[in-house]
Amino acid sequence: LLSRRQRQMCIRDRALRTERAVSYGTSARDTLTLSSLEGDQICVAIQRDIVTVSGAVVERQELVLPFSTGASPLPFLAAAGTLLLLGVPPEELPARFRLPA
């Protein structure tokens, strides 16, 4: 899972050797982006299909997930992308990010 800057550096250095990659950030070219952030919810847009490590396909969609107010969204996008790559179904992500009561 690479940020846009890391991806650009790897492409420049031709060091990226992988079958699966998911980029995250605020660019329209990133696989996972922040669609909106309001209160204790974040809307994550999956901009292109993701192929998991087991070969399943996660289709383009928007996910509304719980989010800690004041936290940075970029590490959150990285965590969501990691879980999706590992095969956690999108519908299970809200439970994985549930905030403590």
C-alpha positions as CSV (number, residue, x, y, z in Angstrom):
1,L,0.0,0.0,0.0
2,L,1.7,3.2,-1.2
3,S,1.0,6.9,-0.8
4,R,1.0,8.8,-4.1
5,R,4.5,10.2,-3.3
6,Q,5.9,6.7,-2.5
7,R,4.3,5.4,-5.7
8,Q,5.9,8.1,-7.8
9,M,9.3,7.5,-6.2
10,C,9.0,3.7,-6.9
11,I,7.9,4.3,-10.5
12,R,10.8,6.7,-11.0
13,D,13.3,4.3,-9.5
14,R,11.5,1.3,-11.1
15,A,11.7,-0.4,-7.8
16,L,8.0,-1.3,-7.6
17,R,7.8,-5.0,-8.3
18,T,4.4,-6.3,-7.2
19,E,1.3,-8.0,-8.5
20,R,-1.1,-5.9,-6.3
21,A,-0.9,-2.3,-5.4
22,V,-3.4,0.2,-4.0
23,S,-2.6,3.9,-3.8
24,Y,-4.3,6.3,-1.4
25,G,-4.5,10.0,-1.0
26,T,-6.3,13.0,-2.3
27,S,-5.6,12.7,-6.0
28,A,-8.2,11.5,-8.5
29,R,-5.6,9.0,-9.7
30,D,-5.4,7.3,-6.3
31,T,-7.3,4.0,-5.8
32,L,-8.6,5.1,-2.4
33,T,-9.6,8.7,-1.7
34,L,-11.4,10.7,0.8
35,S,-14.8,11.5,-0.5
36,S,-16.1,13.4,2.5
37,L,-15.4,13.8,6.2
38,E,-18.2,14.9,8.5
39,G,-18.2,14.6,12.3
40,D,-17.5,11.0,13.2
41,Q,-17.9,9.5,9.7
42,I,-15.6,9.4,6.7
43,C,-16.6,8.5,3.2
44,V,-14.0,6.6,1.4
45,A,-14.2,6.3,-2.4
46,I,-12.8,3.2,-4.1
47,Q,-12.0,4.8,-7.5
48,R,-11.0,1.6,-9.3
49,D,-11.4,-2.1,-8.8
50,I,-9.0,-3.7,-6.2
51,V,-7.7,-7.2,-6.7
52,T,-7.1,-8.8,-3.3
53,V,-4.1,-11.0,-2.5
54,S,-6.4,-14.1,-3.0
55,G,-7.6,-12.8,-6.4
56,A,-11.1,-11.6,-5.4
57,V,-12.2,-8.3,-6.9
58,V,-13.5,-5.4,-4.9
59,E,-15.6,-3.2,-7.2
60,R,-15.7,0.6,-7.2
61,Q,-17.9,2.0,-4.5
62,E,-18.1,4.5,-1.7
63,L,-17.9,3.3,1.9
64,V,-19.2,5.3,4.9
65,L,-17.1,4.4,7.9
66,P,-16.7,5.5,11.6
67,F,-13.9,8.0,12.1
68,S,-12.3,9.6,15.1
69,T,-12.8,13.3,15.0
70,G,-9.6,15.2,14.6
71,A,-7.6,12.2,13.3
72,S,-5.7,12.3,10.1
73,P,-7.5,10.6,7.2
74,L,-4.4,9.4,5.4
75,P,-3.4,6.7,7.9
76,F,-7.1,5.7,7.9
77,L,-7.1,5.3,4.1
78,A,-3.9,3.2,4.3
79,A,-5.5,0.9,6.9
80,A,-8.7,0.6,4.9
81,G,-6.7,-0.2,1.8
82,T,-4.6,-2.8,3.6
83,L,-7.7,-4.6,4.9
84,L,-9.3,-4.6,1.5
85,L,-6.1,-6.0,-0.1
86,L,-6.0,-8.7,2.5
87,G,-9.6,-9.7,1.6
88,V,-11.7,-8.1,4.3
89,P,-15.1,-7.5,2.5
90,P,-16.1,-3.9,2.2
91,E,-19.3,-4.5,4.2
92,E,-17.2,-5.7,7.2
93,L,-15.0,-2.5,7.3
94,P,-17.4,-0.5,9.6
95,A,-17.1,-3.2,12.3
96,R,-13.3,-3.1,12.0
97,F,-13.2,0.7,12.5
98,R,-15.9,0.9,15.2
99,L,-15.1,3.6,17.7
100,P,-15.0,2.8,21.4
101,A,-18.2,3.7,23.3
